[in-house]
Amino acid sequence: MADYGRASIDYIAENTHFATNVTYQQHQVTREIRANSLGKYPGFRGCTIWFTGFSGAGKTTIAFALEQKLCELGLPAYGLDGDNMRHGVCINLGFSMRDREENIRRVAEVSKLFADSGIICLSSFISPFVKDRMQARLIHEMSGLMFIEVHVSTSLSVCEARDAKGLYAKARAGAIPGFTGIDSDYEPPEQPELIIDAGEETPEQSVQHVLDYLYKTKIIPETAMQELRERKTGVQADELKDDCTQNGHSSEA
């Protein structure tokens, strides 16, 4: 477990309403057995990659592109998005402090189940408060699951300039009170596993940063990474060939 201290565990205990008369049922299928029935590669690779940052930072864009890349490689992955979760699991939650805490707690528990099943879970949530992200991490680490925090550090000015959903304009007009970055704080991670500034690089570059980290931590095996390199080399060769053709040059000259 990371060095979050006993106080962090106590925080969860003090802020969680425990159900009564329930007994945890242990699976008969181990993580290793379940993982070997998934994807192309043997071995357990379940984990959660938690993307945090301002609205419009590029969290979901990166996560969904990464999801596609991993699945193409034969590594099962699933992306969880904040808006999508509020259409179902969190449909009854608003944006009060209490509801925001509960939203992240539910998401963390769902993410943990995906990770426990051997899937690489890609969770994209503003999750502006350190204590809520800390709880999400502990939910995983107390179950022996890897939790990778990725700070998508795109600046507020860039996010507001993008404003693809028109939310910043509404917040500035007072139509959305408590909007993160406008009249509610965002607490950046102090020690995330990875920092990505999606305002300074392309989505493809951001995805590559995460892929490199997953390779370094052995979530992505060597054979899959080699396949990825070969695909990239093949695409670059095809692009070069197309450029030569368009410019009237033969690649066989």
N, C-alpha and C positions, 0 to 999 in steps of 0.2 A: 504494500500500500504506500502511496506517496505520503510525504511528510505534512499531512493536514491536521494531525494531532487528535487527541481524544476529544477536544472541544467540538470538532466537526461531527464526530459520531454522536455526541451528546445533543448537538443541534438537531439532527434528524430525529432522535428519540423524543425530544421535547416538542417538536413541531409536527409530529405525525400522530394521527388518531388511529390506533391499532384496532383491527377487528378482533372480536372475541369468538371463542369456540370454533376455531379453525386450526387445522393441522397441515403443515406443508407436506405434500406428497412427492417422494423422491422418484425421479425417472428411472426406468430400468435400462434405458438406452443411454450410454455415455456420450459425452461431447465428441469424443474421437470416433465412435461408431457412426454417429449421425453425420459428422463432417465428411467421412469417407463415402457417404452416399450422395454428396453434393459436389457439383462442379467436376473439373477435370483432374484436380490434384489432390492427393491424399494429405491428411493432416488437418488439425483444427485451426481455422483462421478467423473465427468469429471475433469481432471487436466493434466498437462504436467510434466513429470519427465525428466529432461534435464541432460544427461550424458556427461560430458566433461573430456578431458584428452588427453594424447599423442596418436598418431597412434599406435595401437597394445596394448593399455592399457587394453583392455577387455570390452570396452563400449558396443559394439553390442552383444558380447557373453552374457553378463549379461542381457541386455535389451531383447534379443530374448528369453532367458530362462525364464525371468520374464513374458514376454508376454504369453508364453505357460502356465505357472503356473496360471496366473490370468484368462485366458480364460477357463482353466479346472475348475476353481472355479465358473465360471459363471459371471465373471467380465470382460466386454468387454475391450480389450486393443489392441493397434496397435503400432508396432515398426517402426520408421523412421530412416534410416541409411544414412550416408553421401554419400557413393558411389551410393546407390539406388536413392537418390534424384537427383544426377547429371546425372542419366540416363533419367530423365524426366523434372520435374519442373525447375531444375537448369542446364539443359543440355547446355545452352548457356553461362555459366559462367566459367571463368578461375580461377586463383589463385592470381590475383593481389589484393592489399589491398581493392580496391573498389569492386571487384567481391566477395571477401570473405565476406565483409560487407553485400552485397546484398544477398549472399547465406544464411547467417544466418537470415537475415530479412525475406526472403521468407519461410524458414523452420519454423521460429517462427510463422508466420501467418498461415501456414498449421497446425502446432501443435495446435494453438489456435482454429481452426475450429474443429479439432478432439475433443479437450477438451470440447468445447461448445456443441458438440453433445452428451456428456455424456460418452465418451470413455476415458480411461486412455491412454494418448499418451506417448510413450517412445522414446525420441529423442536422438540419439547417434551421436554427432558431436564433432570433436576436439575443435572447437570454441575457439581458443587460446586467444582471446582478451576480457578483462573485459568489455569494452564498448559495444561490440556486444552482450555478454550474458546479460548485463544489459538492453539493448534494448529488447531482447527476453523476459526477465522477465516483463518489463513494458508493453509490448504488451498484456501480459496475465492479469496482475494486473489491468490495466486500463479497462479491460473488466470483472473484478470481478472473475477471474479464478486463481486457485492455480497453482503456478510454483515452482517445487521442483528441486533445483540444486544439482546434485550428482557429486562430484569430484572423478573420478576414478584415484587415485593418484599413480598408478603404475609408478615406477621410469623409467627414460629415459634409463638407462642401461638394465633393464629387457625388456623393449619394443624393444630396438635395438637388443637384443639377440634373441628375438622371431622372429622378422622380417618376419612374415608369408607371406607377399606380396612382399618381396624383396625391399621395398621402401627405407629403411634406407641405404642399400648398394648402391642403385642408387644415393641417396642424398649425401652420402659420396664421391661418384665418381664424383659429380658435375652434374649429369644428371637430377636432380630435384632441381632447385634453389628455395629458399624460403621455404624449408621444415621445418615444426615445430619441434623444438628441435635441429636441426642441424645448420641452418643459419637463422632461424626465431624464435622469442621468443614465449614461452608459458607463459601466465600470469595466475597463479593459482587463484582460487576463494578465497576471503578473508573470507567470511562467508557463505559457502554452507550449505544446510540443512543436507547433509550427505557426509562423506568421506569414500571411499572404496579403500583399497590397494589390488588390484587384483593380485599383485605379491607375496603377502604373504598369500593368502587364495584361496580356491577353488571357482569356479563359483557358486556352490550350497550355499556356505557360504555367498558370496556376494549378491546373490538373497535373501537370508533369511534376511539380514540386511535391504534391501529395503522393504520387506514384513512387517517386524516389524515396520518400520517407517510409512508405509501406514496404519497399524493397529492403531498405536498411534495417527495418525491424522484423524482417522475414515473414511478413504477412503475404507479400508477393514472392513466390518461389523463383529461383534462378531461371528455370525453363520458361516461365511466363514472361519474365522481364526480357529474355532473349527474343522471344516471339514479338514482343512489343517493339524492340529495337529493329528487328528485321522488317516489320510492317512500316515503321517510320522511314527506314532507308528506302523501301520500295516505293512509298508515296513520293519521297523527294526525287527519286529517279524518274518516276512518271511525270512529275511536274517539270523537271528539267527537259525531258523529251518533248513535252507539249510546248514549252517555251521555244525550243529549237525549231519545232515544226511551224509555229506561228511566225517566227522571224525568218522563215525561209531557209533554215539551215538543216541539213540532214544529219542525224545522229551517227550515220554510218560514213560520213565524209572523212 
